[in-house]
Amino acid sequence: MEYFLPGFDFQIWSIVEEGHLVILNNRDNWTEDDKKKISLNCKAKSKLCCALSKKEFNRVSSCKSAMEMWEKLRITYEGTDKVKKTKIDILVTQYERFQMQSGETITQMFSRFTDITNGLAGLGKKYEMGDMVRKILRSLPSSWTPKVTAVEEANDLKRMSLEKLIGSLMAH
């Protein structure tokens, strides 16, 4: 949603993020600005509802504003700030302890790694590409040392993409 709504209409996303919708006048006395805000709120609520399952829709259907809907969904899936920090701590620990498992393929390892980094990114914690490349290289078992050395010598790890690294490792 954080990509879809701003891409669809940035004003709609603004209503979701900041839209404390308080219109005190009765409908006959609405200003053009009131009408615009109400219209944007209705569009935002509509877009949010279309993206929700029935269970999620039931959770937020009584909300008056798109902002209220978004906040309920955010707390449901991210949790409070304390819960969010705990989730980040858990994922950071998984990231820091990340190692290739015995019998695991490069593709499987990369999928696990991506799950961790995407989870962190979704919670607002992002690592630089070069840091992630170096982390993957460090996570490989000692049998990979010659390949790791070759990759390190042949590439600028700060600028290397994960996809290029994985492609190189898969050729091993």
C-alpha positions in Angstrom: 0.0 0.0 0.0 2.8 2.4 0.8 3.9 2.1 -2.9 0.5 1.7 -4.5 -1.4 4.6 -3.0 1.3 7.3 -3.6 1.7 5.9 -7.1 -2.0 6.1 -7.8 -2.4 9.6 -6.3 -0.1 11.2 -3.8 -2.9 13.3 -2.4 -4.7 10.1 -1.4 -1.6 8.9 0.4 -1.4 12.2 2.2 -4.9 11.8 3.5 -4.0 8.3 4.7 -0.9 9.5 6.5 -2.0 12.9 7.8 -5.8 13.1 7.2 -7.4 14.0 10.4 -10.7 14.5 8.8 -12.8 16.9 10.9 -15.6 18.6 9.0 -17.9 20.4 11.4 -20.2 22.2 8.9 -23.3 20.5 7.7 -23.2 19.3 4.1 -24.8 22.5 2.7 -22.0 24.6 4.2 -19.0 22.6 3.0 -16.3 24.6 1.4 -14.5 23.4 -1.7 -11.6 22.4 0.5 -13.9 20.3 2.7 -15.4 18.6 -0.4 -11.9 17.8 -1.7 -10.8 16.3 1.6 -13.9 14.2 1.9 -13.5 13.0 -1.6 -9.9 12.1 -1.1 -10.8 10.3 2.1 -13.5 8.3 0.4 -11.1 7.4 -2.4 -8.5 6.3 0.0 -10.9 4.2 2.0 -12.1 2.6 -1.2 -8.6 1.7 -2.3 -7.8 0.3 1.1 -11.0 -1.8 1.3 -10.4 -3.2 -2.2 -7.0 -4.5 -1.1 -8.3 -6.2 2.1 -9.5 -9.7 2.8 -13.0 -10.0 4.3 -11.5 -10.6 7.8 -9.3 -7.4 7.4 -12.2 -5.5 6.0 -14.4 -6.4 9.0 -11.6 -5.2 11.3 -11.6 -1.7 9.8 -15.1 -1.2 8.3 -16.3 1.0 11.2 -13.5 3.5 10.8 -14.5 7.0 9.8 -11.3 7.9 8.0 -8.7 6.3 5.9 -6.1 7.4 8.4 -7.9 5.5 11.1 -8.2 2.4 8.9 -4.5 2.6 8.1 -3.5 3.0 11.7 -5.6 0.0 12.8 -4.0 -2.1 10.0 -0.5 -0.9 10.9 -0.9 -1.8 14.5 -2.4 -5.1 13.6 0.5 -6.1 11.4 3.4 -4.2 12.7 2.3 -3.9 16.3 2.9 -1.0 18.6 6.3 0.8 18.6 7.5 -1.5 21.3 6.4 -4.6 19.4 8.0 -3.2 16.2 11.3 -2.7 18.0 11.2 -6.2 19.3 10.5 -7.6 15.8 13.4 -5.5 14.5 15.7 -6.9 17.3 14.7 -10.5 16.4 15.4 -10.0 12.7 18.7 -8.1 13.3 19.8 -11.1 15.5 18.9 -13.4 12.7 20.8 -11.2 10.2 23.8 -11.1 12.4 23.9 -14.8 13.0 23.0 -15.7 9.4 25.0 -18.7 8.0 24.6 -21.0 5.1 23.1 -24.2 6.4 24.5 -27.7 5.7 22.9 -29.1 2.5 21.4 -25.7 1.5 21.7 -24.4 -2.0 22.7 -20.8 -2.8 19.2 -20.2 -4.0 17.7 -21.5 -0.7 20.2 -19.5 1.3 19.5 -16.3 -0.7 15.7 -16.8 -0.2 16.2 -17.1 3.6 18.4 -14.0 3.6 16.0 -12.1 1.5 13.1 -13.0 3.9 15.2 -11.5 6.8 16.2 -8.3 4.9 12.7 -7.7 3.5 11.2 -8.1 7.0 13.7 -5.6 8.3 13.0 -3.2 5.4 9.3 -3.5 6.0 9.9 -2.3 9.6 12.1 0.5 8.5 15.6 -1.0 9.1 17.7 -1.2 5.9 21.2 -2.3 5.2 23.5 -1.0 2.5 23.9 -3.2 -0.5 27.6 -3.6 0.1 27.0 -4.6 3.7 24.6 -7.3 2.5 27.0 -8.6 -0.1 29.8 -8.9 2.5 27.4 -10.6 4.9 26.5 -13.3 2.4 30.2 -13.9 1.6 30.9 -14.2 5.4 28.0 -16.6 5.8 29.5 -19.2 3.4 31.2 -22.3 4.8 35.0 -22.6 4.6 34.7 -24.8 1.5 33.7 -21.7 -0.4 36.8 -19.7 0.6 38.5 -19.8 -2.9 35.3 -18.6 -4.5 34.8 -15.9 -1.9 38.4 -14.7 -2.5 37.9 -14.6 -6.2 34.7 -12.6 -5.9 36.3 -10.1 -3.5 39.3 -9.6 -5.8 37.3 -9.3 -9.0 34.6 -6.9 -7.7 34.0 -3.7 -5.9 31.8 -5.1 -3.1 30.3 -1.7 -2.2 28.8 -1.5 -5.7 28.1 -5.2 -6.4 24.4 -6.1 -6.5 23.1 -9.1 -4.6 21.8 -10.6 -7.9 25.3 -10.4 -9.4 26.8 -12.0 -6.3 24.3 -14.8 -6.3 24.8 -15.4 -10.0 28.5 -15.6 -9.4 28.1 -18.0 -6.5 25.7 -20.2 -8.4 28.4 -20.7 -11.1 30.6 -22.3 -8.4 
